[in-house]
Amino acid sequence: MLENYLPVLIFMAVGIGFGLVPVIAGFLLAPHKPDSEKNSPYECGFEAFEDTRMPFDVRYYLVAILFIIFDLEIAFLFPWAVVLEQIGWFGYLAMMLFLGILVIGFIYEWKKGALEWE
């Protein structure tokens, strides 16, 4: 029973090792010389000028959602491209319909100004 899980356990141990060893080595080997400049809050090269709890503009979330939607299109294109020869013309036409709907949505958002940033 253990021989079935041993490769998985080894893979997990190596992955955790690759993640933890550099962090631990950084804590042990890095020079510890903190000063007020290093410990100060950093925001784009200048001091923060507003409260960190201020609400974001709704357009930020709209652009983020649009990015996720159109980014998922790529996630569907890779598996489709791998099996294109096996699914034939029906699969090709189905993907073209899918891409057409996404392009229509993209053009609609573009015309509405959702991609504009002031």
The first five atom37 places (N, CA, C, CB, O) and aatype in JSON, in Angstrom:
{
  "aatype": [12, 10, 6, 2, 18, 10, 14, 19, 10, 9, 13, 12, 0, 19, 7, 9, 7, 13, 7, 10, 19, 14, 19, 9, 0, 7, 13, 10, 10, 0, 14, 8, 11, 14, 3, 15, 6, 11, 2, 15, 14, 18, 6, 4, 7, 13, 6, 0, 13, 6, 3, 16, 1, 12, 14, 13, 3, 19, 1, 18, 18, 10, 19, 0, 9, 10, 13, 9, 9, 13, 3, 10, 6, 9, 0, 13, 10, 13, 14, 17, 0, 19, 19, 10, 6, 5, 9, 7, 17, 13, 7, 18, 10, 0, 12, 12, 10, 13, 10, 7, 9, 10, 19, 9, 7, 13, 9, 18, 6, 17, 11, 11, 7, 0, 10, 6, 17, 6],
  "atom_mask": [
    [1, 1, 1, 1, 1],
    [1, 1, 1, 1, 1],
    [1, 1, 1, 1, 1],
    [1, 1, 1, 1, 1],
    [1, 1, 1, 1, 1],
    [1, 1, 1, 1, 1],
    [1, 1, 1, 1, 1],
    [1, 1, 1, 1, 1],
    [1, 1, 1, 1, 1],
    [1, 1, 1, 1, 1],
    [1, 1, 1, 1, 1],
    [1, 1, 1, 1, 1],
    [1, 1, 1, 1, 1],
    [1, 1, 1, 1, 1],
    [1, 1, 1, 0, 1],
    [1, 1, 1, 1, 1],
    [1, 1, 1, 0, 1],
    [1, 1, 1, 1, 1],
    [1, 1, 1, 0, 1],
    [1, 1, 1, 1, 1],
    [1, 1, 1, 1, 1],
    [1, 1, 1, 1, 1],
    [1, 1, 1, 1, 1],
    [1, 1, 1, 1, 1],
    [1, 1, 1, 1, 1],
    [1, 1, 1, 0, 1],
    [1, 1, 1, 1, 1],
    [1, 1, 1, 1, 1],
    [1, 1, 1, 1, 1],
    [1, 1, 1, 1, 1],
    [1, 1, 1, 1, 1],
    [1, 1, 1, 1, 1],
    [1, 1, 1, 1, 1],
    [1, 1, 1, 1, 1],
    [1, 1, 1, 1, 1],
    [1, 1, 1, 1, 1],
    [1, 1, 1, 1, 1],
    [1, 1, 1, 1, 1],
    [1, 1, 1, 1, 1],
    [1, 1, 1, 1, 1],
    [1, 1, 1, 1, 1],
    [1, 1, 1, 1, 1],
    [1, 1, 1, 1, 1],
    [1, 1, 1, 1, 1],
    [1, 1, 1, 0, 1],
    [1, 1, 1, 1, 1],
    [1, 1, 1, 1, 1],
    [1, 1, 1, 1, 1],
    [1, 1, 1, 1, 1],
    [1, 1, 1, 1, 1],
    [1, 1, 1, 1, 1],
    [1, 1, 1, 1, 1],
    [1, 1, 1, 1, 1],
    [1, 1, 1, 1, 1],
    [1, 1, 1, 1, 1],
    [1, 1, 1, 1, 1],
    [1, 1, 1, 1, 1],
    [1, 1, 1, 1, 1],
    [1, 1, 1, 1, 1],
    [1, 1, 1, 1, 1],
    [1, 1, 1, 1, 1],
    [1, 1, 1, 1, 1],
    [1, 1, 1, 1, 1],
    [1, 1, 1, 1, 1],
    [1, 1, 1, 1, 1],
    [1, 1, 1, 1, 1],
    [1, 1, 1, 1, 1],
    [1, 1, 1, 1, 1],
    [1, 1, 1, 1, 1],
    [1, 1, 1, 1, 1],
    [1, 1, 1, 1, 1],
    [1, 1, 1, 1, 1],
    [1, 1, 1, 1, 1],
    [1, 1, 1, 1, 1],
    [1, 1, 1, 1, 1],
    [1, 1, 1, 1, 1],
    [1, 1, 1, 1, 1],
    [1, 1, 1, 1, 1],
    [1, 1, 1, 1, 1],
    [1, 1, 1, 1, 1],
    [1, 1, 1, 1, 1],
    [1, 1, 1, 1, 1],
    [1, 1, 1, 1, 1],
    [1, 1, 1, 1, 1],
    [1, 1, 1, 1, 1],
    [1, 1, 1, 1, 1],
    [1, 1, 1, 1, 1],
    [1, 1, 1, 0, 1],
    [1, 1, 1, 1, 1],
    [1, 1, 1, 1, 1],
    [1, 1, 1, 0, 1],
    [1, 1, 1, 1, 1],
    [1, 1, 1, 1, 1],
    [1, 1, 1, 1, 1],
    [1, 1, 1, 1, 1],
    [1, 1, 1, 1, 1],
    [1, 1, 1, 1, 1],
    [1, 1, 1, 1, 1],
    [1, 1, 1, 1, 1],
    [1, 1, 1, 0, 1],
    [1, 1, 1, 1, 1],
    [1, 1, 1, 1, 1],
    [1, 1, 1, 1, 1],
    [1, 1, 1, 1, 1],
    [1, 1, 1, 0, 1],
    [1, 1, 1, 1, 1],
    [1, 1, 1, 1, 1],
    [1, 1, 1, 1, 1],
    [1, 1, 1, 1, 1],
    [1, 1, 1, 1, 1],
    [1, 1, 1, 1, 1],
    [1, 1, 1, 1, 1],
    [1, 1, 1, 0, 1],
    [1, 1, 1, 1, 1],
    [1, 1, 1, 1, 1],
    [1, 1, 1, 1, 1],
    [1, 1, 1, 1, 1],
    [1, 1, 1, 1, 1]
  ],
  "atom_positions": [
    [[0.82, -1.19, 0.0], [0.0, 0.0, 0.0], [0.87, 1.27, 0.0], [-0.93, -0.01, 1.21], [0.56, 2.23, -0.7]],
    [[1.93, 1.26, 0.77], [2.8, 2.42, 0.87], [3.51, 2.69, -0.46], [3.83, 2.22, 1.98], [3.78, 3.85, -0.79]],
    [[3.82, 1.63, -1.21], [4.52, 1.84, -2.48], [3.69, 2.64, -3.48], [4.91, 0.5, -3.1], [4.24, 3.25, -4.4]],
    [[2.37, 2.65, -3.31], [1.52, 3.46, -4.18], [1.61, 4.95, -3.85], [0.08, 3.0, -4.07], [1.53, 5.8, -4.74]],
    [[1.79, 5.25, -2.56], [1.82, 6.64, -2.13], [3.23, 7.2, -2.0], [1.11, 6.78, -0.83], [3.4, 8.41, -1.85]],
    [[4.23, 6.35, -2.05], [5.61, 6.8, -1.86], [6.04, 7.84, -2.9], [6.54, 5.62, -1.91], [6.65, 8.84, -2.5]],
    [[5.77, 7.67, -4.19], [6.16, 8.73, -5.14], [5.48, 10.07, -4.85], [5.84, 8.3, -6.57], [6.08, 11.13, -5.03]],
    [[4.23, 10.02, -4.41], [3.52, 11.25, -4.09], [4.15, 11.91, -2.87], [2.03, 10.98, -3.84], [4.33, 13.13, -2.85]],
    [[4.48, 11.13, -1.87], [5.11, 11.67, -0.67], [6.49, 12.25, -0.98], [5.23, 10.59, 0.41], [6.86, 13.3, -0.46]],
    [[7.25, 11.57, -1.82], [8.56, 12.09, -2.21], [8.39, 13.4, -2.98], [9.33, 11.05, -3.07], [9.12, 14.36, -2.74]],
    [[7.45, 13.44, -3.9], [7.18, 14.66, -4.67], [6.8, 15.82, -3.75], [6.07, 14.4, -5.7], [7.27, 16.94, -3.93]],
    [[5.93, 15.54, -2.76], [5.53, 16.58, -1.81], [6.71, 17.04, -0.98], [4.41, 16.07, -0.9], [6.87, 18.24, -0.75]],
    [[7.55, 16.11, -0.51], [8.7, 16.49, 0.3], [9.69, 17.33, -0.5], [9.4, 15.24, 0.84], [10.23, 18.31, 0.02]],
    [[9.93, 16.96, -1.74], [10.84, 17.75, -2.58], [10.25, 19.13, -2.84], [11.13, 17.02, -3.92], [10.98, 20.13, -2.8]],
    [[8.96, 19.22, -3.11], [8.31, 20.51, -3.35], [8.37, 21.4, -2.12], [0.0, 0.0, 0.0], [8.67, 22.59, -2.23]],
    [[8.08, 20.85, -0.96], [8.16, 21.63, 0.27], [9.6, 22.05, 0.54], [7.6, 20.81, 1.47], [9.86, 23.16, 0.99]],
    [[10.54, 21.15, 0.25], [11.95, 21.49, 0.43], [12.38, 22.63, -0.47], [0.0, 0.0, 0.0], [13.08, 23.54, -0.03]],
    [[11.95, 22.6, -1.74], [12.29, 23.68, -2.66], [11.68, 25.01, -2.21], [11.82, 23.35, -4.07], [12.23, 26.07, -2.49]],
    [[10.56, 24.95, -1.51], [9.94, 26.18, -1.03], [10.54, 26.68, 0.27], [0.0, 0.0, 0.0], [10.7, 27.89, 0.45]],
    [[10.89, 25.77, 1.18], [11.35, 26.19, 2.5], [12.85, 26.44, 2.59], [10.97, 25.15, 3.5], [13.28, 27.32, 3.33]],
    [[13.65, 25.69, 1.86], [15.1, 25.83, 1.97], [15.57, 27.25, 1.63], [15.8, 24.82, 1.06], [16.36, 27.8, 2.39]],
    [[15.12, 27.88, 0.53], [15.57, 29.25, 0.28], [15.12, 30.25, 1.34], [15.07, 29.7, -1.06], [15.85, 31.18, 1.66]],
    [[13.91, 30.07, 1.88], [13.43, 30.99, 2.91], [14.26, 30.86, 4.17], [11.95, 30.72, 3.22], [14.68, 31.86, 4.76]],
    [[14.51, 29.64, 4.58], [15.31, 29.41, 5.79], [16.75, 29.89, 5.57], [15.3, 27.91, 6.18], [17.34, 30.5, 6.46]],
    [[17.31, 29.62, 4.39], [18.67, 30.09, 4.1], [18.71, 31.61, 4.09], [19.15, 29.54, 2.74], [19.71, 32.19, 4.53]],
    [[17.68, 32.27, 3.62], [17.65, 33.72, 3.65], [17.63, 34.28, 5.05], [0.0, 0.0, 0.0], [18.31, 35.27, 5.34]],
    [[16.87, 33.65, 5.94], [16.85, 34.1, 7.33], [18.18, 33.85, 8.03], [15.74, 33.41, 8.09], [18.62, 34.67, 8.84]],
    [[18.82, 32.74, 7.72], [20.06, 32.4, 8.41], [21.27, 33.15, 7.85], [20.31, 30.92, 8.32], [22.16, 33.52, 8.61]],
    [[21.32, 33.37, 6.56], [22.52, 33.92, 5.93], [22.45, 35.42, 5.64], [22.77, 33.19, 4.66], [23.49, 36.05, 5.44]],
    [[21.26, 36.01, 5.61], [21.14, 37.42, 5.26], [21.6, 38.3, 6.41], [19.69, 37.75, 4.89], [21.4, 37.95, 7.58]],
    [[22.21, 39.45, 6.1], [22.6, 40.37, 7.17], [21.37, 41.02, 7.79], [23.57, 41.45, 6.64], [20.42, 41.38, 7.08]],
    [[21.39, 41.17, 9.09], [20.26, 41.77, 9.82], [20.65, 43.18, 10.23], [19.87, 40.9, 11.08], [21.19, 43.4, 11.32]],
    [[20.36, 44.15, 9.34], [20.69, 45.54, 9.62], [19.45, 46.4, 9.36], [21.89, 46.02, 8.75], [19.43, 47.18, 8.4]],
    [[18.41, 46.28, 10.19], [17.21, 47.08, 9.95], [17.46, 48.55, 10.3], [16.03, 46.53, 10.77], [18.21, 48.85, 11.22]],
    [[16.83, 49.44, 9.56], [16.82, 50.86, 9.89], [15.44, 51.43, 9.56], [17.95, 51.63, 9.12], [14.58, 50.73, 9.02]],
    [[15.24, 52.68, 9.9], [13.9, 53.26, 9.72], [13.51, 53.34, 8.25], [13.84, 54.65, 10.35], [12.33, 53.22, 7.93]],
    [[14.47, 53.55, 7.36], [14.16, 53.65, 5.94], [13.7, 52.3, 5.37], [15.38, 54.15, 5.18], [12.77, 52.25, 4.57]],
    [[14.36, 51.21, 5.79], [13.97, 49.89, 5.31], [12.62, 49.45, 5.86], [15.03, 48.87, 5.68], [11.87, 48.74, 5.19]],
    [[12.31, 49.85, 7.08], [11.07, 49.41, 7.71], [9.89, 50.34, 7.43], [11.27, 49.31, 9.19], [8.79, 50.08, 7.91]],
    [[10.09, 51.4, 6.66], [9.01, 52.34, 6.37], [8.09, 51.75, 5.3], [9.57, 53.71, 5.92], [8.52, 50.93, 4.49]],
    [[6.81, 52.18, 5.28], [5.9, 51.69, 4.23], [6.34, 52.22, 2.88], [4.45, 52.11, 4.53], [6.76, 53.37, 2.75]],
    [[6.23, 51.38, 1.88], [6.68, 51.74, 0.53], [5.52, 51.64, -0.43], [7.84, 50.83, 0.08], [4.84, 50.61, -0.49]],
    [[5.29, 52.71, -1.19], [4.22, 52.69, -2.17], [4.67, 53.47, -3.39], [2.89, 53.28, -1.58], [4.64, 54.7, -3.4]],
    [[5.09, 52.77, -4.41], [5.44, 53.38, -5.7], [6.51, 54.46, -5.58], [4.2, 53.98, -6.33], [6.51, 55.41, -6.36]],
    [[7.41, 54.34, -4.64], [8.52, 55.27, -4.55], [8.26, 56.5, -3.71], [0.0, 0.0, 0.0], [9.15, 57.35, -3.59]],
    [[7.08, 56.64, -3.13], [6.82, 57.81, -2.29], [5.97, 57.38, -1.1], [6.11, 58.94, -3.09], [5.4, 56.29, -1.08]],
    [[5.89, 58.26, -0.13], [5.12, 57.95, 1.08], [3.63, 57.82, 0.76], [5.33, 59.03, 2.14], [3.11, 58.51, -0.12]],
    [[2.97, 56.94, 1.48], [1.53, 56.78, 1.31], [0.84, 58.07, 1.76], [1.0, 55.56, 2.12], [1.18, 58.63, 2.8]],
    [[-0.13, 58.53, 0.97], [-0.75, 59.82, 1.27], [-2.22, 59.7, 1.64], [-0.61, 60.73, 0.11], [-2.85, 60.7, 1.98]],
    [[-2.78, 58.52, 1.58], [-4.18, 58.35, 1.95], [-4.33, 57.14, 2.85], [-5.05, 58.2, 0.7], [-3.41, 56.36, 3.04]],
    [[-5.52, 57.02, 3.4], [-5.83, 55.89, 4.26], [-5.81, 54.6, 3.45], [-7.2, 56.09, 4.95], [-6.31, 54.56, 2.32]],
    [[-5.25, 53.55, 4.01], [-5.18, 52.28, 3.3], [-6.54, 51.59, 3.19], [-4.21, 51.36, 3.98], [-6.69, 50.65, 2.42]],
    [[-7.5, 52.05, 3.95], [-8.82, 51.43, 3.93], [-9.8, 52.15, 3.01], [-9.39, 51.37, 5.32], [-11.0, 51.92, 3.09]],
    [[-9.29, 53.02, 2.15], [-10.19, 53.73, 1.24], [-10.73, 52.75, 0.18], [-9.46, 54.92, 0.55], [-10.01, 51.84, -0.23]],
    [[-11.97, 52.92, -0.25], [-12.53, 51.98, -1.23], [-11.92, 52.19, -2.61], [-14.06, 52.14, -1.3], [-11.55, 53.31, -2.98]],
    [[-11.83, 51.11, -3.36], [-11.37, 51.17, -4.74], [-12.52, 51.58, -5.65], [-10.79, 49.82, -5.19], [-13.69, 51.39, -5.33]],
    [[-12.16, 52.15, -6.76], [-13.15, 52.51, -7.77], [-13.74, 51.23, -8.37], [-12.52, 53.4, -8.87], [-13.04, 50.22, -8.51]],
    [[-15.01, 51.26, -8.7], [-15.69, 50.09, -9.25], [-15.06, 49.68, -10.57], [-17.19, 50.38, -9.44], [-15.06, 48.49, -10.91]],
    [[-14.51, 50.63, -11.33], [-13.9, 50.3, -12.62], [-12.72, 49.35, -12.46], [-13.45, 51.57, -13.32], [-12.43, 48.55, -13.35]],
    [[-12.02, 49.44, -11.33], [-10.92, 48.52, -11.08], [-11.43, 47.08, -11.08], [-10.23, 48.84, -9.74], [-10.84, 46.21, -11.71]],
    [[-12.52, 46.83, -10.39], [-13.09, 45.49, -10.33], [-13.65, 45.06, -11.68], [-14.19, 45.43, -9.27], [-13.56, 43.89, -12.05]],
    [[-14.22, 45.99, -12.42], [-14.75, 45.67, -13.74], [-13.64, 45.24, -14.69], [-15.51, 46.88, -14.32], [-13.78, 44.26, -15.42]],
    [[-12.53, 45.97, -14.68], [-11.41, 45.58, -15.53], [-10.84, 44.24, -15.09], [-10.31, 46.67, -15.5], [-10.46, 43.42, -15.93]],
    [[-10.78, 43.99, -13.78], [-10.28, 42.71, -13.28], [-11.18, 41.56, -13.72], [-10.18, 42.73, -11.75], [-10.68, 40.51, -14.13]],
    [[-12.48, 41.75, -13.64], [-13.41, 40.7, -14.07], [-13.3, 40.46, -15.57], [-14.86, 41.07, -13.7], [-13.33, 39.32, -16.03]],
    [[-13.18, 41.53, -16.34], [-13.02, 41.38, -17.79], [-11.73, 40.65, -18.12], [-13.05, 42.74, -18.48], [-11.7, 39.82, -19.03]],
    [[-10.67, 40.95, -17.39], [-9.41, 40.24, -17.62], [-9.58, 38.75, -17.35], [-8.29, 40.82, -16.73], [-9.1, 37.93, -18.12]],
    [[-10.25, 38.4, -16.26], [-10.44, 36.99, -15.93], [-11.27, 36.3, -17.01], [-11.12, 36.84, -14.56], [-10.95, 35.18, -17.42]],
    [[-12.32, 36.97, -17.48], [-13.17, 36.36, -18.51], [-12.38, 36.08, -19.77], [-14.37, 37.27, -18.82], [-12.44, 34.98, -20.32]],
    [[-11.63, 37.07, -20.24], [-10.91, 36.89, -21.5], [-9.65, 36.06, -21.31], [-10.56, 38.24, -22.1], [-9.12, 35.52, -22.28]],
    [[-9.16, 35.97, -20.1], [-8.02, 35.1, -19.83], [-8.46, 33.63, -19.83], [-7.36, 35.46, -18.49], [-7.7, 32.76, -20.25]],
    [[-9.67, 33.36, -19.38], [-10.18, 31.99, -19.4], [-10.37, 31.48, -20.82], [-11.5, 31.91, -18.65], [-10.38, 30.27, -21.06]],
    [[-10.53, 32.4, -21.75], [-10.63, 32.0, -23.16], [-9.38, 31.21, -23.56], [-10.81, 33.24, -24.07], [-9.47, 30.21, -24.26]],
    [[-8.23, 31.67, -23.13], [-6.98, 30.98, -23.44], [-6.94, 29.61, -22.79], [-5.78, 31.83, -22.99], [-6.41, 28.66, -23.36]],
    [[-7.5, 29.5, -21.58], [-7.51, 28.21, -20.9], [-8.33, 27.18, -21.68], [-8.07, 28.36, -19.48], [-8.04, 25.98, -21.6]],
    [[-9.33, 27.63, -22.42], [-10.11, 26.71, -23.24], [-9.46, 26.44, -24.59], [-11.5, 27.26, -23.46], [-9.71, 25.4, -25.2]],
    [[-8.63, 27.35, -25.05], [-8.02, 27.17, -26.37], [-6.93, 26.1, -26.38], [-7.43, 28.48, -26.85], [-6.81, 25.38, -27.37]],
    [[-6.16, 25.96, -25.32], [-5.07, 24.99, -25.31], [-5.56, 23.55, -25.42], [-4.24, 25.14, -24.06], [-5.08, 22.82, -26.29]],
    [[-6.49, 23.1, -24.57], [-6.96, 21.72, -24.74], [-7.68, 21.5, -26.07], [-7.9, 21.35, -23.59], [-7.59, 20.42, -26.65]],
    [[-8.38, 22.52, -26.54], [-9.06, 22.41, -27.83], [-8.05, 22.22, -28.95], [-9.92, 23.66, -28.1], [-8.27, 21.41, -29.85]],
    [[-6.94, 22.95, -28.89], [-5.92, 22.83, -29.94], [-5.26, 21.46, -29.92], [-4.86, 23.93, -29.78], [-4.85, 20.96, -30.97]],
    [[-5.16, 20.85, -28.76], [-4.52, 19.53, -28.66], [-5.38, 18.45, -29.31], [-4.26, 19.17, -27.19], [-4.85, 17.55, -29.96]],
    [[-6.69, 18.54, -29.16], [-7.58, 17.49, -29.67], [-8.32, 17.91, -30.94], [-8.59, 17.1, -28.61], [-9.32, 17.28, -31.3]],
    [[-7.85, 18.95, -31.6], [-8.57, 19.45, -32.77], [-8.72, 18.4, -33.87], [-7.86, 20.67, -33.32], [-9.78, 18.31, -34.49]],
    [[-7.7, 17.62, -34.12], [-7.78, 16.6, -35.17], [-8.81, 15.52, -34.83], [-6.42, 15.96, -35.39], [-9.42, 14.94, -35.74]],
    [[-9.01, 15.24, -33.56], [-9.94, 14.18, -33.16], [-11.39, 14.65, -33.16], [-9.57, 13.66, -31.79], [-12.29, 13.86, -33.41]],
    [[-11.62, 15.93, -32.87], [-13.01, 16.4, -32.79], [-13.53, 16.9, -34.13], [-13.13, 17.49, -31.75], [-14.74, 17.04, -34.3]],
    [[-12.66, 17.17, -35.06], [-13.07, 17.48, -36.42], [-13.74, 18.84, -36.57], [0.0, 0.0, 0.0], [-13.53, 19.76, -35.78]],
    [[-14.56, 18.93, -37.63], [-15.19, 20.2, -37.98], [-16.21, 20.66, -36.94], [-15.87, 20.08, -39.32], [-16.37, 21.86, -36.72]],
    [[-16.88, 19.73, -36.3], [-17.86, 20.13, -35.29], [-17.17, 20.86, -34.14], [-18.61, 18.9, -34.75], [-17.67, 21.89, -33.68]],
    [[-16.04, 20.34, -33.68], [-15.29, 21.0, -32.62], [-14.74, 22.34, -33.06], [0.0, 0.0, 0.0], [-14.7, 23.29, -32.29]],
    [[-14.3, 22.41, -34.32], [-13.79, 23.67, -34.85], [-14.89, 24.73, -34.88], [-13.19, 23.45, -36.25], [-14.69, 25.87, -34.45]],
    [[-16.05, 24.36, -35.4], [-17.16, 25.31, -35.48], [-17.67, 25.71, -34.09], [-18.29, 24.72, -36.31], [-18.05, 26.86, -33.88]],
    [[-17.68, 24.77, -33.17], [-18.11, 25.09, -31.8], [-17.16, 26.11, -31.17], [-18.18, 23.81, -30.94], [-17.61, 27.03, -30.49]],
    [[-15.86, 25.94, -31.39], [-14.91, 26.89, -30.83], [-15.02, 28.24, -31.52], [-13.48, 26.35, -30.95], [-14.87, 29.27, -30.87]],
    [[-15.28, 28.25, -32.82], [-15.44, 29.53, -33.52], [-16.68, 30.26, -33.01], [-15.53, 29.29, -35.05], [-16.67, 31.49, -32.91]],
    [[-17.76, 29.53, -32.7], [-18.94, 30.13, -32.11], [-18.61, 30.72, -30.74], [-20.08, 29.1, -31.99], [-19.02, 31.84, -30.42]],
    [[-17.87, 29.97, -29.93], [-17.45, 30.43, -28.61], [-16.61, 31.69, -28.73], [-16.66, 29.33, -27.88], [-16.85, 32.66, -28.01]],
    [[-15.62, 31.69, -29.63], [-14.77, 32.86, -29.81], [-15.56, 34.04, -30.37], [-13.61, 32.53, -30.74], [-15.3, 35.19, -30.01]],
    [[-16.52, 33.77, -31.24], [-17.35, 34.84, -31.77], [-18.16, 35.52, -30.68], [0.0, 0.0, 0.0], [-18.27, 36.75, -30.65]],
    [[-18.74, 34.73, -29.78], [-19.5, 35.3, -28.67], [-18.58, 36.15, -27.79], [-20.17, 34.19, -27.83], [-18.96, 37.23, -27.36]],
    [[-17.37, 35.66, -27.53], [-16.43, 36.44, -26.73], [-16.01, 37.72, -27.44], [-15.2, 35.6, -26.4], [-15.87, 38.76, -26.79]],
    [[-15.81, 37.67, -28.73], [-15.44, 38.87, -29.47], [-16.58, 39.88, -29.46], [-15.05, 38.52, -30.92], [-16.34, 41.08, -29.32]],
    [[-17.8, 39.42, -29.59], [-18.96, 40.33, -29.53], [-19.03, 40.98, -28.15], [-20.28, 39.56, -29.83], [-19.27, 42.18, -28.04]],
    [[-18.8, 40.2, -27.1], [-18.78, 40.76, -25.75], [-17.65, 41.76, -25.56], [0.0, 0.0, 0.0], [-17.82, 42.79, -24.9]],
    [[-16.49, 41.45, -26.13], [-15.36, 42.36, -26.03], [-15.65, 43.67, -26.75], [-14.1, 41.7, -26.61], [-15.35, 44.75, -26.23]],
    [[-16.22, 43.6, -27.94], [-16.56, 44.81, -28.69], [-17.61, 45.63, -27.94], [-17.08, 44.45, -30.1], [-17.54, 46.85, -27.89]],
    [[-18.58, 44.95, -27.35], [-19.61, 45.64, -26.56], [-18.98, 46.4, -25.4], [-20.65, 44.64, -26.03], [-19.28, 47.57, -25.17]],
    [[-18.08, 45.73, -24.65], [-17.41, 46.38, -23.53], [-16.54, 47.54, -24.0], [-16.56, 45.38, -22.75], [-16.46, 48.57, -23.33]],
    [[-15.9, 47.38, -25.14], [-15.06, 48.44, -25.69], [-15.9, 49.67, -26.05], [-14.3, 47.93, -26.93], [-15.53, 50.8, -25.74]],
    [[-17.05, 49.42, -26.7], [-17.92, 50.52, -27.08], [-18.53, 51.23, -25.88], [-19.02, 50.01, -27.98], [-18.74, 52.44, -25.92]],
    [[-18.82, 50.49, -24.81], [-19.38, 51.07, -23.6], [-18.34, 51.85, -22.79], [-19.98, 49.98, -22.75], [-18.7, 52.57, -21.86]],
    [[-17.05, 51.7, -23.13], [-16.0, 52.42, -22.42], [-15.53, 51.74, -21.16], [0.0, 0.0, 0.0], [-14.9, 52.38, -20.32]],
    [[-15.81, 50.47, -21.01], [-15.4, 49.77, -19.79], [-13.9, 49.58, -19.72], [-16.08, 48.42, -19.71], [-13.36, 49.37, -18.63]],
    [[-13.21, 49.66, -20.86], [-11.76, 49.47, -20.87], [-11.01, 50.8, -20.75], [-11.35, 48.76, -22.14], [-9.78, 50.8, -20.69]],
    [[-11.73, 51.9, -20.71], [-11.1, 53.21, -20.56], [-10.78, 53.48, -19.09], [-12.02, 54.32, -21.13], [-11.56, 53.15, -18.2]],
    [[-9.64, 54.09, -18.86], [-9.25, 54.42, -17.5], [-8.92, 55.91, -17.47], [-8.03, 53.55, -17.02], [-8.17, 56.39, -18.31]],
    [[-9.49, 56.62, -16.52], [-9.27, 58.07, -16.45], [-8.04, 58.42, -15.67], [-10.47, 58.75, -15.85], [-7.72, 59.6, -15.51]]
  ]
}
